[in-house]
Amino acid sequence: MHSSHRSAIVRVIAGYLAALVTGTTLLMTPAATVADGGISLLKALFTATSALSVTGLVVLDTGQDFTLF
């Protein structure tokens, strides 16, 4: 594999991970949910991963548990 292909793959993976960390962090903020204190790291990580990979799996009811902040 050429180094340009490898660097492209690394950039895609890094971008995915950056979006995952950003989404998880935002979902954990108290403003993102109607629950006091936000949601747990595991729930936020699962929800962000599901949203990025477009699986549609959820652990919380999106319409009831999240805000539009």
VORO-46622 format. One record per residue: residue number from 1; residue in one letter; x, y, z of N, C-alpha, C, O, CB in turn. Coordinates in nm, 2 decimals, always signed. Glycine has a CB too. Layout:
BEGIN
i aa n.px n.py n.pz ca.px ca.py ca.pz c.px c.py c.pz o.px o.py o.pz cb.px cb.py cb.pz
NUM a X Y Z X Y Z X Y Z X Y Z X Y Z
...
This chain:
BEGIN
i aa n.px n.py n.pz ca.px ca.py ca.pz c.px c.py c.pz o.px o.py o.pz cb.px cb.py cb.pz
1 m +0.08 -0.12 +0.00 +0.00 +0.00 +0.00 +0.09 +0.12 +0.00 +0.19 +0.13 +0.08 -0.10 +0.00 +0.12
2 h +0.06 +0.22 -0.09 +0.13 +0.34 -0.09 +0.11 +0.43 +0.03 +0.00 +0.42 +0.09 +0.10 +0.42 -0.22
3 s +0.20 +0.51 +0.06 +0.19 +0.60 +0.18 +0.08 +0.70 +0.16 +0.02 +0.74 +0.26 +0.32 +0.67 +0.21
4 s +0.04 +0.74 +0.04 -0.07 +0.83 +0.02 -0.20 +0.77 +0.05 -0.29 +0.83 +0.11 -0.07 +0.89 -0.12
5 h -0.21 +0.64 +0.02 -0.33 +0.56 +0.05 -0.34 +0.54 +0.20 -0.45 +0.56 +0.26 -0.34 +0.43 -0.02
6 r -0.23 +0.51 +0.27 -0.23 +0.49 +0.41 -0.27 +0.62 +0.48 -0.34 +0.62 +0.58 -0.10 +0.44 +0.46
7 s -0.21 +0.73 +0.44 -0.24 +0.86 +0.50 -0.39 +0.90 +0.48 -0.45 +0.96 +0.57 -0.15 +0.97 +0.45
8 a -0.45 +0.86 +0.37 -0.59 +0.89 +0.35 -0.67 +0.81 +0.44 -0.77 +0.86 +0.50 -0.63 +0.86 +0.20
9 i -0.64 +0.69 +0.46 -0.71 +0.60 +0.55 -0.70 +0.65 +0.70 -0.80 +0.65 +0.77 -0.66 +0.46 +0.55
10 v -0.58 +0.69 +0.73 -0.56 +0.75 +0.87 -0.64 +0.88 +0.89 -0.70 +0.90 +0.99 -0.41 +0.78 +0.89
11 r -0.65 +0.96 +0.78 -0.73 +1.08 +0.79 -0.88 +1.05 +0.81 -0.95 +1.12 +0.89 -0.71 +1.17 +0.67
12 v -0.93 +0.95 +0.74 -1.07 +0.91 +0.75 -1.10 +0.86 +0.89 -1.20 +0.90 +0.95 -1.11 +0.81 +0.64
13 i -1.01 +0.78 +0.94 -1.03 +0.72 +1.07 -1.02 +0.83 +1.18 -1.10 +0.83 +1.27 -0.93 +0.61 +1.10
14 a -0.93 +0.92 +1.16 -0.91 +1.03 +1.26 -1.03 +1.12 +1.26 -1.07 +1.17 +1.36 -0.78 +1.11 +1.23
15 g -1.09 +1.15 +1.14 -1.21 +1.23 +1.13 -1.33 +1.16 +1.20 -1.40 +1.23 +1.26 -1.24 +1.26 +0.98
16 y -1.34 +1.03 +1.18 -1.45 +0.96 +1.24 -1.44 +0.97 +1.39 -1.53 +0.99 +1.46 -1.45 +0.81 +1.19
17 l -1.32 +0.94 +1.44 -1.29 +0.94 +1.59 -1.31 +1.08 +1.64 -1.37 +1.10 +1.75 -1.15 +0.90 +1.62
18 a -1.27 +1.19 +1.57 -1.29 +1.32 +1.61 -1.44 +1.36 +1.62 -1.49 +1.42 +1.72 -1.22 +1.42 +1.52
19 a -1.52 +1.31 +1.52 -1.66 +1.34 +1.52 -1.73 +1.26 +1.64 -1.82 +1.31 +1.70 -1.73 +1.30 +1.39
20 l -1.68 +1.14 +1.66 -1.73 +1.06 +1.77 -1.71 +1.12 +1.91 -1.80 +1.12 +1.99 -1.67 +0.92 +1.77
21 v -1.59 +1.17 +1.93 -1.55 +1.23 +2.06 -1.63 +1.36 +2.07 -1.69 +1.39 +2.18 -1.40 +1.27 +2.06
22 t -1.65 +1.44 +1.97 -1.72 +1.56 +1.97 -1.87 +1.54 +2.00 -1.93 +1.60 +2.09 -1.71 +1.64 +1.84
23 g -1.93 +1.44 +1.93 -2.07 +1.40 +1.95 -2.09 +1.35 +2.09 -2.19 +1.39 +2.16 -2.11 +1.30 +1.85
24 t -2.00 +1.27 +2.14 -2.02 +1.21 +2.27 -2.01 +1.32 +2.38 -2.09 +1.32 +2.47 -1.91 +1.11 +2.30
25 t -1.92 +1.41 +2.36 -1.90 +1.52 +2.46 -2.02 +1.61 +2.46 -2.07 +1.65 +2.56 -1.78 +1.61 +2.42
26 l -2.08 +1.65 +2.34 -2.19 +1.73 +2.33 -2.32 +1.66 +2.39 -2.40 +1.73 +2.46 -2.22 +1.77 +2.19
27 l -2.33 +1.53 +2.37 -2.45 +1.46 +2.43 -2.44 +1.45 +2.58 -2.54 +1.44 +2.64 -2.46 +1.32 +2.36
28 m -2.32 +1.46 +2.63 -2.30 +1.45 +2.78 -2.33 +1.58 +2.85 -2.34 +1.58 +2.97 -2.17 +1.40 +2.81
29 t -2.34 +1.69 +2.78 -2.37 +1.82 +2.84 -2.51 +1.82 +2.90 -2.60 +1.76 +2.83 -2.34 +1.93 +2.74
30 p -2.53 +1.89 +3.01 -2.67 +1.89 +3.06 -2.77 +1.96 +2.97 -2.89 +1.93 +2.98 -2.66 +1.97 +3.19
31 a -2.72 +2.05 +2.88 -2.81 +2.12 +2.79 -2.87 +2.02 +2.68 -2.97 +2.06 +2.62 -2.74 +2.24 +2.73
32 a -2.80 +1.91 +2.66 -2.84 +1.82 +2.55 -2.96 +1.73 +2.59 -3.03 +1.68 +2.50 -2.73 +1.74 +2.51
33 t -2.99 +1.71 +2.72 -3.09 +1.63 +2.76 -3.19 +1.69 +2.85 -3.15 +1.80 +2.92 -3.04 +1.50 +2.82
34 v -3.31 +1.64 +2.87 -3.40 +1.69 +2.97 -3.37 +1.64 +3.11 -3.42 +1.69 +3.20 -3.55 +1.66 +2.93
35 a -3.29 +1.53 +3.11 -3.25 +1.48 +3.24 -3.15 +1.57 +3.32 -3.07 +1.63 +3.25 -3.19 +1.33 +3.23
36 d -3.17 +1.58 +3.45 -3.07 +1.66 +3.52 -2.93 +1.60 +3.52 -2.92 +1.48 +3.54 -3.12 +1.67 +3.67
37 g -2.84 +1.68 +3.49 -2.70 +1.63 +3.48 -2.65 +1.57 +3.36 -2.54 +1.52 +3.35 -2.68 +1.55 +3.60
38 g -2.73 +1.56 +3.26 -2.69 +1.49 +3.13 -2.70 +1.34 +3.14 -2.77 +1.29 +3.23 -2.55 +1.53 +3.10
39 i -2.64 +1.27 +3.04 -2.65 +1.13 +3.04 -2.51 +1.07 +3.06 -2.41 +1.14 +3.06 -2.70 +1.08 +2.90
40 s -2.50 +0.94 +3.08 -2.37 +0.88 +3.11 -2.28 +0.87 +2.99 -2.33 +0.89 +2.87 -2.40 +0.73 +3.16
41 l -2.16 +0.85 +3.01 -2.06 +0.84 +2.90 -2.10 +0.72 +2.81 -2.09 +0.74 +2.69 -1.92 +0.82 +2.96
42 l -2.13 +0.61 +2.86 -2.17 +0.50 +2.78 -2.29 +0.52 +2.69 -2.29 +0.49 +2.57 -2.19 +0.37 +2.86
43 k -2.39 +0.58 +2.74 -2.51 +0.61 +2.66 -2.48 +0.72 +2.56 -2.53 +0.71 +2.44 -2.62 +0.67 +2.75
44 a -2.40 +0.82 +2.59 -2.36 +0.92 +2.49 -2.27 +0.86 +2.38 -2.29 +0.89 +2.27 -2.29 +1.04 +2.56
45 l -2.18 +0.78 +2.42 -2.09 +0.71 +2.32 -2.17 +0.62 +2.23 -2.15 +0.63 +2.11 -1.98 +0.63 +2.39
46 f -2.26 +0.54 +2.28 -2.34 +0.46 +2.20 -2.43 +0.54 +2.10 -2.44 +0.50 +1.99 -2.43 +0.37 +2.29
47 t -2.49 +0.64 +2.15 -2.58 +0.73 +2.07 -2.50 +0.80 +1.96 -2.55 +0.80 +1.85 -2.65 +0.83 +2.16
48 a -2.38 +0.85 +1.99 -2.30 +0.92 +1.89 -2.25 +0.82 +1.79 -2.25 +0.85 +1.67 -2.18 +0.99 +1.96
49 t -2.21 +0.70 +1.83 -2.16 +0.60 +1.74 -2.28 +0.55 +1.64 -2.26 +0.54 +1.52 -2.11 +0.47 +1.81
50 s -2.40 +0.53 +1.70 -2.51 +0.50 +1.62 -2.55 +0.60 +1.52 -2.58 +0.57 +1.41 -2.63 +0.47 +1.71
51 a -2.54 +0.73 +1.56 -2.57 +0.84 +1.47 -2.47 +0.85 +1.36 -2.51 +0.88 +1.24 -2.58 +0.97 +1.55
52 l -2.34 +0.83 +1.39 -2.24 +0.84 +1.29 -2.24 +0.73 +1.19 -2.22 +0.74 +1.07 -2.10 +0.85 +1.35
53 s -2.28 +0.61 +1.24 -2.28 +0.49 +1.15 -2.42 +0.47 +1.09 -2.44 +0.37 +1.01 -2.24 +0.37 +1.23
54 v -2.52 +0.55 +1.12 -2.65 +0.55 +1.07 -2.72 +0.41 +1.09 -2.79 +0.36 +1.00 -2.65 +0.58 +0.92
55 t -2.70 +0.35 +1.21 -2.77 +0.23 +1.24 -2.91 +0.25 +1.29 -2.99 +0.16 +1.27 -2.69 +0.15 +1.34
56 g -2.94 +0.36 +1.35 -3.07 +0.38 +1.41 -3.09 +0.32 +1.54 -3.21 +0.33 +1.59 -3.17 +0.34 +1.31
57 l -2.99 +0.26 +1.60 -3.01 +0.20 +1.73 -3.00 +0.31 +1.84 -2.92 +0.40 +1.83 -2.90 +0.09 +1.76
58 v -3.09 +0.31 +1.94 -3.09 +0.41 +2.04 -3.11 +0.34 +2.18 -3.17 +0.24 +2.19 -3.20 +0.51 +2.02
59 v -3.06 +0.41 +2.28 -3.08 +0.36 +2.42 -3.17 +0.46 +2.49 -3.22 +0.43 +2.60 -2.95 +0.35 +2.49
60 l -3.20 +0.57 +2.43 -3.29 +0.67 +2.49 -3.38 +0.71 +2.38 -3.35 +0.71 +2.26 -3.21 +0.80 +2.55
61 d -3.50 +0.76 +2.42 -3.60 +0.81 +2.32 -3.55 +0.94 +2.27 -3.55 +1.04 +2.35 -3.74 +0.81 +2.38
62 t -3.52 +0.96 +2.15 -3.46 +1.08 +2.10 -3.55 +1.20 +2.11 -3.51 +1.31 +2.15 -3.42 +1.06 +1.95
63 g -3.68 +1.18 +2.08 -3.78 +1.29 +2.09 -3.81 +1.33 +2.23 -3.84 +1.45 +2.25 -3.90 +1.25 +2.02
64 q -3.80 +1.24 +2.32 -3.84 +1.28 +2.46 -3.72 +1.31 +2.55 -3.73 +1.40 +2.64 -3.91 +1.17 +2.52
65 d -3.60 +1.25 +2.52 -3.49 +1.27 +2.62 -3.39 +1.37 +2.57 -3.31 +1.41 +2.66 -3.42 +1.14 +2.63
66 f -3.39 +1.41 +2.45 -3.29 +1.51 +2.40 -3.36 +1.64 +2.37 -3.47 +1.65 +2.33 -3.22 +1.46 +2.28
67 t -3.28 +1.75 +2.39 -3.33 +1.88 +2.35 -3.27 +1.93 +2.22 -3.19 +1.86 +2.16 -3.29 +1.99 +2.47
68 l -3.31 +2.04 +2.17 -3.26 +2.10 +2.04 -3.15 +2.20 +2.06 -3.12 +2.27 +1.97 -3.38 +2.16 +1.97
69 f -3.09 +2.20 +2.18 -2.99 +2.30 +2.22 -2.90 +2.33 +2.10 -2.81 +2.41 +2.11 -2.91 +2.27 +2.34
